[in-house]
Amino acid sequence: MTRIAVEQLLALVHASFDGDGAHSLMANVRDLRAEDWDWLPPGAERTIREIFEHVAIAKYLYAEHMFGTAKRSYADVHGESPLRARPDDTGGLIAWAREGHAAFAAGVASLDDAGLGAPTRRHYGKMDVMDNVVGVMIRHDAYHAGEINHLRALRHRNDAWFEGLTADS
């Protein structure tokens, strides 16, 4: 029972969620001010708060549908968001996202390399294999980290690609 591929994927799962570089979801919300979470530039339709909540919901859904009971829908998990009780609860939202990430990462960590080829079902019913869906979740975090990065940069008026870049950016 080898785990080389699982450990590599798990490192990417963590890096895309809470790594240090610009491709990490959490790195892109660290310097947000309270008023940044709900700001929209002209023509935009999704706030940083809505994007971030969407990513958190996906963590719970994929953890449950890949490694759990597969009973809850997007609407069910959306209803469990701390924002339903307090729409401005950024701290609660971040904690909730971390819990969802931990659940998803624990599921990935439970696999061995042979398990990466096992069939699984996405939350909307499509059949796939584990390693493909883990890859989707890695890209999902990075994609939305980029969206948040762009909105944050527009809000702070500092959308300069090369300022402050590090080797891992």
C-alpha positions in Angstrom: 0.0 0.0 0.0 1.9 3.1 -1.3 0.9 6.7 -0.6 3.4 8.7 -2.7 0.7 10.1 -5.0 -1.7 10.7 -2.2 0.9 12.7 -0.2 1.7 14.8 -3.3 -2.0 15.5 -3.9 -2.6 16.2 -0.2 0.3 18.8 -0.3 -1.4 20.5 -3.3 -4.8 20.4 -1.5 -3.3 22.2 1.4 -1.2 24.6 -0.7 -4.2 25.7 -2.8 -6.3 26.4 0.3 -3.9 27.8 2.8 -0.5 28.1 1.2 1.7 31.2 1.1 1.6 32.1 -2.6 -0.8 34.2 -4.6 -2.6 31.0 -5.7 -3.8 30.2 -2.2 -7.4 31.0 -1.2 -6.5 32.0 2.4 -3.5 34.1 1.3 -5.9 36.2 -0.7 -8.3 37.0 2.1 -5.6 37.7 4.8 -5.3 41.4 4.2 -9.0 42.1 3.5 -10.7 44.9 5.5 -14.2 44.3 6.8 -15.7 46.5 4.0 -13.8 44.6 1.3 -15.8 41.4 1.7 -19.0 42.8 0.2 -17.6 45.4 -2.2 -18.5 45.1 -5.9 -16.8 46.9 -8.8 -19.1 48.2 -11.5 -20.5 45.3 -13.5 -19.6 42.6 -11.0 -22.2 40.3 -9.6 -20.3 38.2 -6.9 -18.7 39.6 -3.8 -15.6 38.1 -2.2 -17.9 36.9 0.6 -20.1 35.0 -1.8 -17.1 33.5 -3.7 -15.5 32.4 -0.4 -18.7 30.9 0.9 -19.1 29.0 -2.4 -15.7 27.5 -2.0 -16.5 26.5 1.6 -19.7 24.8 0.5 -17.8 22.9 -2.1 -15.4 21.5 0.5 -18.3 20.1 2.6 -20.1 18.7 -0.5 -17.1 17.0 -1.9 -16.0 15.6 1.5 -19.4 14.2 2.0 -20.0 12.9 -1.5 -16.6 11.4 -2.0 -16.0 10.0 1.6 -19.3 10.2 3.5 -23.0 9.6 3.2 -23.6 11.7 0.1 -27.0 12.9 1.4 -26.8 16.7 1.5 -27.2 18.9 -1.6 -25.7 22.3 -2.3 -28.8 23.9 -1.0 -28.6 21.9 2.3 -25.0 22.9 2.9 -25.6 26.5 1.9 -28.3 26.6 4.5 -25.7 25.5 7.1 -23.4 28.4 6.3 -22.8 30.7 9.3 -23.9 33.6 7.0 -27.5 32.4 7.1 -27.6 33.5 10.8 -25.2 36.5 10.5 -24.6 37.8 7.0 -21.5 39.7 8.1 -19.9 36.9 10.2 -16.5 36.8 8.4 -14.8 35.1 11.3 -17.4 32.4 11.4 -17.3 31.9 7.6 -13.5 31.5 7.7 -13.7 29.0 10.6 -16.4 27.1 8.7 -14.3 27.0 5.5 -11.4 25.7 7.5 -13.6 22.9 9.0 -14.8 22.0 5.5 -11.2 21.9 4.2 -10.1 19.7 7.1 -12.9 17.3 6.3 -12.0 17.1 2.6 -8.3 16.8 3.4 -9.0 14.0 5.9 -10.9 12.1 3.2 -8.0 12.5 0.8 -5.5 11.4 3.5 -7.6 8.3 4.1 -6.7 7.0 0.7 -3.8 5.0 -0.5 -2.4 5.3 -4.1 -4.6 2.4 -5.3 -7.7 4.3 -4.0 -7.0 7.2 -6.2 -8.4 5.2 -9.1 -11.6 4.2 -7.3 -14.9 5.4 -8.7 -16.7 8.2 -6.8 -19.7 10.4 -7.4 -19.6 14.2 -7.6 -22.2 16.1 -5.6 -24.4 16.6 -8.7 -24.4 12.9 -9.6 -21.7 12.5 -12.2 -19.4 9.5 -11.8 -15.7 10.1 -11.8 -12.5 8.7 -10.2 -11.0 10.0 -7.0 -7.8 11.5 -8.4 -9.7 13.5 -11.0 -12.1 15.0 -8.4 -9.2 15.8 -6.0 -7.6 17.6 -8.9 -10.9 19.5 -9.5 -10.9 20.7 -5.9 -7.3 21.8 -6.1 -8.1 23.8 -9.2 -11.3 25.1 -7.7 -9.5 26.7 -4.8 -6.8 28.2 -7.1 -9.4 29.5 -9.5 -11.5 31.3 -6.9 -8.3 32.5 -5.2 -7.6 34.3 -8.4 -11.0 35.8 -8.5 -10.7 37.0 -5.0 -7.2 38.3 -5.7 -8.5 40.4 -8.6 -11.4 41.8 -6.7 -9.1 42.6 -3.7 -6.6 44.3 -6.0 -9.3 46.4 -7.7 -10.7 47.4 -4.3 -7.2 48.3 -2.9 -6.1 49.9 -6.2 -2.9 47.8 -6.2 -3.3 45.5 -9.1 0.4 45.2 -9.9 1.5 41.7 -10.9 5.1 42.0 -10.1 5.0 44.0 -6.8 5.9 41.8 -3.9 6.0 38.5 -5.8 8.1 35.8 -4.3 9.6 32.7 -5.8 6.5 30.7 -4.9 4.0 33.2 -6.3 
